[in-house]
Amino acid sequence: MTEQEVFAKIAEIIEERFEVSADKVTNELNFQNDLDADSIDIVEFVLELEDVFGAEISDEDAEQLHTVGDAVKFIVANQK
């Protein structure tokens, strides 16, 4: 998948999970600051990323995913 395709899919997930309009999703969108996501929200989001993209995301890696851009870069770099 291209970076654009990954971004679009992540935007869809955020739209469903956090009830945010997809057009408000940017690479700079911060999960905790902008979406008020708590640790449980983040864990569920990471699990969904693993399911959708078939990626293994370790706890250490998940802790580094602060923005949509971080998630996109991680998925693109770790695609199977």
Sequence and secondary structure as in RCSB ss.txt:
>XXXX:A:sequence
MTEQEVFAKIAEIIEERFEVSADKVTNELNFQNDLDADSIDIVEFVLELEDVFGAEISDEDAEQLHTVGDAVKFI
VANQK
>XXXX:A:secstr
  HHHHHHHHHHHHHHHH   GGG  TT BHHHHH   HHHHHHHHHHHHHHHT    HHHHHT  BHHHHHHHH
HHT  
